[in-house]
Amino acid sequence: MSGIMSYGSYIPTFRIKSEEIARVWGEDPENIKNGIGIQSKSVPAPDEDVATISVEAARNAIRWRKINPRDIGAIYVGSESHPYAVKPTATIVGSAIGASFELFAADYEFACKAGTAGVQNVKAMVDSGLIKYGLAIGSDTSQGAPGDALEYSASAGGTAIIVGNDHPVAEINDTLSVTSDTPDFWRREGQPYPTHGERFTGEPAYFKHVIGASSRMMERMKTKPEDYDYAVFHQPNGKFPTRAAKMLGFKESQYKEGLVTPYIGNTYSASMMTGLSAILDVAKSGDRILAVSFGSGAGSDAFDITVTDAIEEMDRSSAPTVRKMMSKVRWVDYAIYAKYKKKLVFGENIE
């Protein structure tokens, strides 16, 4: 059975606290932290973008199990913030990691579930025998307009998953998707910041799709929440995934390991994938995981996963774990954050 051969994440070291953003906009920091459940978020350095973050995540995935990059037959990069409107990120990643010239490569976009859509696609390609290994990446340097609620959560990070059927560390038992035309979040071409439907993003967007995909997966697999050791969901903030978990019947002990958004913010296409990465960092053979992403517009991808004994073959000294990257922090104030995120306007553009 095909599954996750290896995985790797990358989280920028720069962070800004929610209270610092609240200070600038005259908001009550406690209300902000309690309202969205986010204490701080990652900030990309001036020389970091989706391409560099994707490359670092991919390299970490390759290091874990010494995967030969020339055996990777497909690379798909899902993101809302590709550095080029016309120029694929996937080709940059392929060149940087030394992938073969004979390579399927493309960029995906489906809000925050573009990365997991890539996982589904490379799994199908592996299962069909078309490729040996496939690399799917979720990566973002997400945007939030100054003073908008998204500014407290929109962050940066990436996770890469290599799929194959050569003794994977975690078998993907099954996957499914649910989809509807729900315009809860959007950004038109040329606009620097997205627009969102505020409370509309919860219902009927996030909860309908996450709960729907989770329920359908458990029905298909004939499982119950207590059959899983871990559960991880898309994390637009710290509140939605915990509420979804409780609605489905999961306990805190099952979802807390994969809940990383309170400390690094919403990494969008990397959100659920990074939570899954954090779980796999500590998982043992036989552990079962329910993983469900969400993308505005809207849809969810669900995965039923079982960890295998190959997890013990991971070279844990060769790449950092998610928790280790989360612990490496360089705090910035709002001025530096605004500079790094290019929120400041210079020169002739100043009126």
Secondary structure, 3 states (H helix, E strand, C coil): CCEEEEEEEECCCEEEEHHHHHHHHCCCHHHHHHHHCCCEEECCCCCCCHHHHHHHHHHHHHHHHCCCHHHEEEEEEECCCCCCCCCCHHHHHHHHHCCCCCCEEEEECCHHHHHHHHHHHHHHHHHHCCCCEEEEEEEEECCCCCCCHHHHCECEEEEEEEEECCCCCEEEEEEEEEECCCCCEECCCCCCCCEECHHHHHHHHHHHHHHHHHHHHHHHHCCCHHHCCEEEECCCCCCHHHHHHHHHCCCHHHHCCCCCHHHHCECHHHHHHHHHHHHHCCCCCCCEEEEECCECCCEEEEEEEEECHHHHHCCCCCCCCHHHHHHCCEECCHHHHHHHCCCCCCHHHCC
